[in-house]
Amino acid sequence: MNIGVIGLGIIGSRMAGHWIRAGHSVTGWNRTRPSAASSGLSIARSPREVADRSEMIMIVVADPSALDRVVTGADGVAAGPLAGKVVMNASTVGPSDNLRVDKAVRKAGGSFLEVPFTGSKAAAEAGKLTFFSGGEEDLVRRCEPILLQVGQKVVHFGPVGKGADAKLIFNLMVANLMEAMAEGFAFARKAGLDPARFLEAYRLNAGYSVLADMKTPKILSGDFSPHFSLKHMDKDVRLALERAAELHLDLPLTRRLKELFSEAMARGWGEEDFAVLYRQVAEKSGL
C-alpha cells in the first residue's frame, strides 16, 4: 500500500519506519527538514503531494492550527481530489477540530478517521501505540490492520469527535497524576526519606502506575529529555479545559494545573518532558 505520513516528529517518523519494514511504500512530509529517523522515506514537497501519492494518509502534527494548515491550506491534503483515499488524524486536538477536517476531507471525496493514541516515544518504537478511533465503524475495521502494524490496539468510541474526547480526558488524568507524583517525591525528599527506599515502597502502593514507571527515573535523575514534551501536554490540558467549558463542566483541579503548566512554560521548559513539573515543585520548596 502507498501510505503518506504528514508530521515526522517523534511519533510520525517511527510510524513511517514500521510501515516501511512491513513492506509499504511510504511518502513523508514535515514542516522542517526530516531527521535521520525518517531515512527510507520518499519526501514530498507538500501535504497535497503526499495525498496525491498515497492511498492512506496519516497526520501527526502538534495542534489544531497545524492540522488546519496541512489539511485545508492552499497546498493541503484536501486541496486536491481524495476519492478512494483515507485520511487519518492522530494529532491530539478537540472534537470540533476533527469534525472540521472530516467535513473538508469528505468534500474532497475522501474518508476521514480520527485516531489519537496513547503511548510516547518508547511505545512508538516498539509498535505498541493504542489508538482511540472516532468515525464510521466500517472504516475503522478497514484501517485497523494498518494501524496494528504500528500499534497494539484500536478502541472505537463512536463517530468523529468521540475519539478526541477520550484522548483529552486521558491526557487530563495523566497530567494531574504527574503533578501528584512531582509533589509526592518533593515531599519525600523534603522529609528526608531515602529516595530508593521510597520508590521501592511506592511500587507496592495502590497509586503506582505505568506513568510512574516512565517518569520516576526522570524525577530521580533530573534528566527531563522529552518523551512527551511539556509544551504538548500544556496544549492538551488547555484543549481539555476548552472542551469542558463547552460541556458546562467545572474541573477545578485541572484549572489550577493549567496555571502550573503556564508557569513552567514561562520559564522556558516547553521542550522538556512534562515530568519537569517535579523541578518546578522542588525549586519552589527550596530543594
Secondary structure as GFF3:
##gff-version 3
##sequence-region A 1 287
A	DSSP	beta_strand	2	6	.	.	.	ID=ss1
A	DSSP	alpha_helix	12	21	.	.	.	ID=ss2
A	DSSP	beta_strand	25	29	.	.	.	ID=ss3
A	DSSP	three_ten_helix	36	38	.	.	.	ID=ss4
A	DSSP	beta_strand	42	43	.	.	.	ID=ss5
A	DSSP	alpha_helix	47	52	.	.	.	ID=ss6
A	DSSP	beta_strand	56	59	.	.	.	ID=ss7
A	DSSP	alpha_helix	64	72	.	.	.	ID=ss8
A	DSSP	three_ten_helix	77	79	.	.	.	ID=ss9
A	DSSP	beta_strand	86	89	.	.	.	ID=ss10
A	DSSP	alpha_helix	95	107	.	.	.	ID=ss11
A	DSSP	beta_strand	111	114	.	.	.	ID=ss12
A	DSSP	beta_strand	117	118	.	.	.	ID=ss13
A	DSSP	alpha_helix	121	126	.	.	.	ID=ss14
A	DSSP	beta_strand	129	134	.	.	.	ID=ss15
A	DSSP	alpha_helix	137	147	.	.	.	ID=ss16
A	DSSP	beta_strand	151	158	.	.	.	ID=ss17
A	DSSP	alpha_helix	162	190	.	.	.	ID=ss18
A	DSSP	alpha_helix	195	202	.	.	.	ID=ss19
A	DSSP	alpha_helix	210	221	.	.	.	ID=ss20
A	DSSP	alpha_helix	230	246	.	.	.	ID=ss21
A	DSSP	alpha_helix	252	266	.	.	.	ID=ss22
A	DSSP	three_ten_helix	274	276	.	.	.	ID=ss23
A	DSSP	alpha_helix	277	284	.	.	.	ID=ss24
###
